[in-house]
Structure formats: C-alpha cells, structure tokens
Amino acid sequence: SDVRKKIIDAFSNAFGSFVSGQEIADYVGCSRTAVWKHIEELRNEGYVLEAIRNKGYRIISAPGNVTSNEIQIGLQTTAFGQNIHYEESVDSTQKIANRLANEDAAEGTIVIAEEQTLGKGRLSRNWHSPKFTGIWMSLILRPNIPFHEAPQLTLLAAVAVAQAIEDVTELTPEIKWPNDLLIKGKKVTGILTELQAESDRIHSVIIGIGVNVNQKLSDFPKELQDIATSLFIESGVSISRAALIQQILRNMEKLYHTYLQHGFSPVKLLWESYAVSLGKELKATTVNETIIGKALGITDSGVLLLEDKTGKVHPIYSADITIPRK
Ligand code: BTX
C-alpha cells in the first residue's frame, strides 16, 4: 500500500539512523498507532527493525531487497545506477523508464522494482516477475550511434549480465541469440531493448533486464517450469540481488565505454565466447518464415547468419531460435 511504501521510504531516507514514530506519522500522514501496526507487519515480512524508547525506530535490515541504498552502497560506477528510481511494485519498469527518458533522465538512470505485475517480454509476451526474488531493472542509455546499431546494445547487455553471473556465482551462463541467457538450456535471463528515436537519431535506448535469482521451482508457473530456471535453482545458494545488480552495472558501464571507444568488435568477441549456438544447426522462426541452417556467426550489426542446406546465407534480424532435435 501507499502508506507502507512511505514508511519504508522514511526508513530508507534515514540511512539507518533513528526516526521517531511521530516523524514517520507526520511524513506518512497517518496516526502513530497506524505506524505501529505497519511496523509490526513489516517485521512479520522479515524486516529487522530496532525500536528504542525516546529515539524511535531504525531499520537494521530489509528482507534482502534492492532499494536505492542497498544498490548504491559499494557501487563501483560513475554513472550507471547513480540515479535510481525504486518501486516496490510496478506494472513494468520499462514503462517507467520510457517516461523518465522522455523527461530527460540522465544516462545511466535505472528503474528497479521488487515485483512487476505486467513484466514485458518481446513481441508483447509476458515476463514473470514475482516479488523479492529476481532483478527487474531498466537502464536508460543515450548513445550517439545510428539507429541500426542499437541491437548491438542488447548483445552488450547479455555479455555484461553473463559476466556478472560468473563473477557472483559459480555458474557459467550461455547466450542464445539474441537476448537469452541460459543455464543448462533453461532461461535464467531475458533482455528487452526499446528505442526512442526520431528519424535516424536515437533519443534513448531502454535496456530491460530480467534475471531469475532466488526463485524456487514452485515459484514459476507450471508452463515455465520446464523452460525457466533461477540462479538459486542451479547453484543451491541464495544470492544477494543487490550485489548482482552492482556487478551488472559495473560490467555494463565498462563494456559500454569500450563499445563507444572501440566499436562493436570487442563486444562481439566476448559475446561469441558465451554463445551456445555458433556452428550448430538452428531453427529460426520469423514473422514470415522458418529457416533451418547452421549458425555461422553474427555480423557487426548483431545480425545472426544462418546457412541453409543449399549454402544460401540468411541474415536473421529478429526471430525465435530453437535447436532442432535430430
Ligand atoms: P522474450 O519474449 O524473449 O521471453 C518471454 C518468454 O519467456 C515468455 O513468453 C515465456 O515463455 C518465458 N518467460 C516468461 N517469464 C520468464 C521468466 N521469469 N524466466 C524465464 N522465462 C520466462 C525476454 O522476452 C525479455 C524479458 C525482459 C524482462 C525485463 S524485466 C525488466 C524490464 N521490464 C519489463 O517489463 N521487461 C524487462
């Protein structure tokens, strides 16, 4: 609820120092009794709150959440994640990020939520984003690149997240073109890139990153249980989402600077080192047709090249990729 969100805000703003019940009540605009009730509820949900007479309340820890404070303390970037728009629950972080981008939010601004009720995948598919378990984040970039090179940023993001997963866990994800990160063939991360542009000028690029972190298998709906996985399911340990977010932001910023300075080739090399599908036979289902062919590689604009049986090479701009069973 709004009241709860404000109470949590009041604690976050206090940076771990005490706030009195009266201060919270004033800030939220409710009675002290109401504050007290909400605080009891927060405790039941795993918040550790210290209460001292005449001083008030102080937050010791939240249930591993990803508020601005958790992300910014120890964040080793200069721009990425330096501005954070945090929400406990949203329809889609992409929607908010698009709005902020229109309002001239600085490059590197992120929108992050504990839960998405209408998380977006590609082609108006859904992205399942249950509360407190994953990373649901959108990053605003303002690169000075031509329109047709924007897909490279999706590939860049996939590399940065793959690296971050390797840095923070014992797991090594694989990338499936263009935007999926898989562990043992199951999807652990999805990336959605949206553009705001006028004619050929990019105004902003919004990169949406969804990482399944601490879900148990039963947290996924039935229809996803065979195709999705989480870092917890694969590694058996629960992982600090804030730490993983920090690592993603750090890797992304670094790789983005490399990209702006040296172009796509260094990113492409890294991408190929994570790619599962190169050299294999793949089935690409596009809006118009289905092409089966051997994956030769990606071009400098991030286009996948498939060579069919007759030797013809098909550039694939957008498709769903599966590996056909022999
Ligand atoms: P996609 O279209 O490649 O993948 C969507 C498909 O993946 C769904 O149709 C479903 O089969 C499957 N799926 C749905 N949820 C999950 C999940 N949690 N884990 C694994 N598989 C799933 C991928 O689109 C792009 C997803 C981007 C999500 C981020 S989260 C932050 C940002 N905000 C937002 O609304 N979307 C992005």
Residues whose N, C-alpha, C, O or C-beta is under 5 A from the ligand:
A	BS01	BTX	S92 T93 Q94 L118 G119 K120 G121 R122 R125 N126 W127 H128 I135 W136 M137 S138 K187 G190 I191 L192 G208 I209 G210 A228
